[in-house]
Amino acid sequence: MRTRRPKPLRAKVPNPDEYLLTGDQESDGPIVKLRGHCPVTCAAIETVDILIKADEIDYNRDTEYAEARGQVYYENFNEGEKMFADKAEYQVDQQEGKFYNVHGTSPRQSRRTPWPVDNQQSFYFEGAWAEKIKKKD
């Protein structure tokens, strides 16, 4: 019987109701333009659940919509998904969005099958676009 390894703890985790915005910032009303140059100094939005890094991110504080461009990296800490893309359109509060020219990994779902399955392997995907939808409870 396998035991699940505990998830590693992250340093400087934001509070559940807080978004950390990093990078050079310029504000225009509710729009915050985050700029960086990955991989050295990325623009980033981080919540307790997700991380989005890119060369540029435009984030609307009122609608919580983010558009990321250039060397986009996305990670969902709860679900274990990781994606790399050229562009992302992401609704931060809903944890849903689209990723363009994308590739990434997602943990396999545990299911009962009549044959042995290694649930530790990740599912790899790539495509012109991928859509991230929030899991239904």
C-alpha positions as CSV (number, residue, x, y, z in Angstrom):
1,M,0.0,0.0,0.0
2,R,1.4,3.4,-1.0
3,T,1.2,6.4,1.3
4,R,0.7,9.8,-0.1
5,R,3.6,12.2,0.3
6,P,2.6,15.4,2.0
7,K,2.6,18.5,-0.2
8,P,5.7,20.6,0.4
9,L,5.0,23.8,2.3
10,R,5.4,27.1,0.3
11,A,7.3,30.0,1.7
12,K,5.4,33.3,2.0
13,V,1.9,32.0,1.3
14,P,-0.6,34.8,0.9
15,N,-3.7,34.9,3.1
16,P,-6.8,33.2,1.6
17,D,-8.4,36.6,0.8
18,E,-5.2,38.2,-0.5
19,Y,-3.5,38.4,-3.9
20,L,0.2,39.1,-4.2
21,L,1.2,41.2,-7.2
22,T,4.8,41.4,-8.2
23,G,6.8,43.1,-10.9
24,D,7.1,46.6,-12.0
25,Q,3.6,48.1,-11.5
26,E,1.7,50.8,-13.2
27,S,-1.9,51.5,-12.3
28,D,-4.7,53.0,-14.4
29,G,-7.9,53.0,-12.3
30,P,-8.7,49.4,-11.5
31,I,-6.1,48.1,-14.1
32,V,-2.7,47.1,-12.8
33,K,0.0,46.6,-15.4
34,L,2.6,44.2,-14.1
35,R,5.9,44.0,-16.1
36,G,8.9,41.8,-15.8
37,H,11.2,39.7,-17.9
38,C,11.1,35.9,-17.2
39,P,12.8,33.9,-16.0
40,V,14.8,36.5,-14.0
41,T,12.1,39.0,-12.8
42,C,8.7,37.8,-13.8
43,A,5.4,39.7,-13.3
44,A,3.3,37.5,-11.1
45,I,-0.1,37.1,-9.4
46,E,-0.2,34.6,-6.5
47,T,-3.0,33.5,-4.3
48,V,-3.1,30.7,-1.7
49,D,-4.2,28.4,-4.6
50,I,-2.5,29.5,-7.8
51,L,0.5,31.2,-9.3
52,I,0.6,33.0,-12.7
53,K,4.0,34.3,-13.9
54,A,4.7,36.0,-17.2
55,D,6.7,38.8,-18.9
56,E,3.5,41.0,-18.8
57,I,0.2,40.7,-16.9
58,D,-2.7,43.2,-17.0
59,Y,-4.9,42.6,-14.0
60,N,-8.3,44.3,-13.4
61,R,-8.9,44.6,-9.6
62,D,-12.6,45.1,-10.0
63,T,-13.4,42.1,-12.2
64,E,-10.4,40.0,-11.1
65,Y,-9.6,39.2,-14.8
66,A,-6.0,38.8,-15.7
67,E,-4.3,38.6,-19.2
68,A,-0.8,37.3,-19.2
69,R,1.6,37.4,-22.2
70,G,5.1,36.1,-22.8
71,Q,6.6,33.0,-21.1
72,V,3.4,32.3,-19.1
73,Y,3.7,29.8,-16.3
74,Y,0.6,28.7,-14.3
75,E,0.5,26.4,-11.3
76,N,-2.5,25.3,-9.3
77,F,-1.1,24.2,-5.9
78,N,-4.2,22.3,-4.8
79,E,-4.8,20.3,-8.0
80,G,-1.1,19.9,-9.0
81,E,-1.5,21.3,-12.6
82,K,1.3,23.1,-14.3
83,M,1.1,24.9,-17.6
84,F,3.4,26.9,-19.9
85,A,1.9,29.1,-22.6
86,D,2.4,32.1,-24.8
87,K,-0.8,33.8,-23.5
88,A,-3.4,33.3,-20.8
89,E,-6.8,34.8,-20.1
90,Y,-7.7,34.0,-16.6
91,Q,-10.5,34.8,-14.2
92,V,-8.6,34.7,-10.9
93,D,-11.6,34.5,-8.5
94,Q,-13.2,31.7,-10.5
95,Q,-9.9,29.9,-11.2
96,E,-10.9,29.5,-14.9
97,G,-9.4,30.6,-18.1
98,K,-7.8,29.9,-21.5
99,F,-4.2,29.2,-22.3
100,Y,-2.8,29.6,-25.8
101,N,0.1,27.6,-27.4
102,V,0.1,25.6,-24.3
103,H,1.7,22.5,-22.8
104,G,1.7,21.1,-19.3
105,T,1.1,18.4,-16.8
106,S,-1.8,17.4,-14.6
107,P,-1.9,14.5,-12.1
108,R,-3.9,11.5,-13.2
109,Q,-7.2,11.1,-11.5
110,S,-7.5,8.1,-9.1
111,R,-10.0,5.6,-10.4
112,R,-10.7,2.0,-9.8
113,T,-9.7,0.0,-12.9
114,P,-9.4,-3.8,-13.6
115,W,-5.7,-3.3,-14.4
116,P,-2.8,-1.9,-12.5
117,V,-2.3,1.8,-12.9
118,D,0.5,4.0,-11.6
119,N,-1.4,7.0,-10.2
120,Q,1.9,8.8,-9.5
121,Q,2.5,9.6,-13.1
122,S,1.3,12.9,-14.5
123,F,-0.8,13.3,-17.7
124,Y,1.1,15.4,-20.3
125,F,-0.8,17.6,-22.7
126,E,-0.1,20.2,-25.4
127,G,-2.1,22.1,-28.0
128,A,-3.1,25.3,-29.7
129,W,-5.2,26.1,-26.6
130,A,-6.5,24.6,-23.4
131,E,-9.3,25.7,-21.1
132,K,-9.0,25.4,-17.3
133,I,-12.3,25.0,-15.6
134,K,-12.9,24.8,-11.9
135,K,-13.7,21.4,-10.5
136,K,-17.2,21.0,-9.3
137,D,-17.5,19.9,-5.7
